Amino acid sequence: MAKTKKQTVDVINYFLTPKARVLSDEEKEKVLLKYNASEDKFPIIYSSDPLAAALGLKPGQLVELERDDGTGLYKYYRICVEEA
């Protein structure tokens, strides 16, 4: 039986992946204050998500995602959680 090569994709530099960066604890607090929200109000990203794994996200960390849809640059956030 022939071995098959496993293809890998660089999820961080893939053209469909939005720019992402992990926020520091101080930056996270500023975002929480800015939006007057608690962590449970943010959309989630599982720690097992390929992008989260590539960024080394740990549960409780906030990631800032940036997307340009041609009409403008948008920033949005996801809170990392452990998969249940």
N, C-alpha and C positions, 0 to 999 in steps of 0.2 A: 504494500500500500504506500503510495507516494505521500510525502509530507507536504502540507500546504503552508504557505507563508501567511502569517497573520499581518494584515494591513493595519497600519497605524495612521492616525490623523492627528496633526498638531492642532488640537482644539483651540488653543489660545490664538494662533495666527490664521485660523481658517477664515475665509472671506465672509462666511455667514455668521460668525460668532461676533457678538458686540464686544467693544473694548471693555475690559473689566479690571477693577483693582480692589484689593481688600482695604477697607478703611481701618485706621488705627482706632484705639478705644476713644481717644479724644474726638476724632472726626465722627465716630459713631454717635457719641453723646450730642454733638452739635446737630446732626441730622435728626435725632430723636426730638431735640428741643425745637428745631426749625418746624417740624411737622406736628409738634405737640402730640406725639404718638409713642406707644410702647412697642417693644419688640414684636409682640404677638399681632400687631396690626399690619406688619409688612408681609408681602408675599414671600414664600419660602423657596429655598433651593436646598435640595438634599445634599448631604456631604458626599454621597456616592455619585452625584451627577458628574459627568466627565469634566466639565469646566471647573466645578468646585474642587475635584480631585487634582486637576492640573494646577490650580491656584493654591492648593494646600489649605483650603478653607476648613475651619473647625467649627463645630456647633456654637452658636452665639455670635459669630462674626458677621459683619455686614459687608456686602460687596456692592460697589457702585458699578452699574453697567451704563454704557454710553452708546447710543445708536443714532445714526444720521439717516433719515428716511428721504432725503432729497429736498425736504422743505425746512428742515432745521435739525439741530442737534438736541437730543433728549437724554436726560440722565434719569435713571430709575434705580431702585435698590431692592435687594433680596437679602433675607436673613437666613443664615445657614442652620439647618436642623439635622438631627440624626434621623435616619429612616426608621420608622416604627416597625 
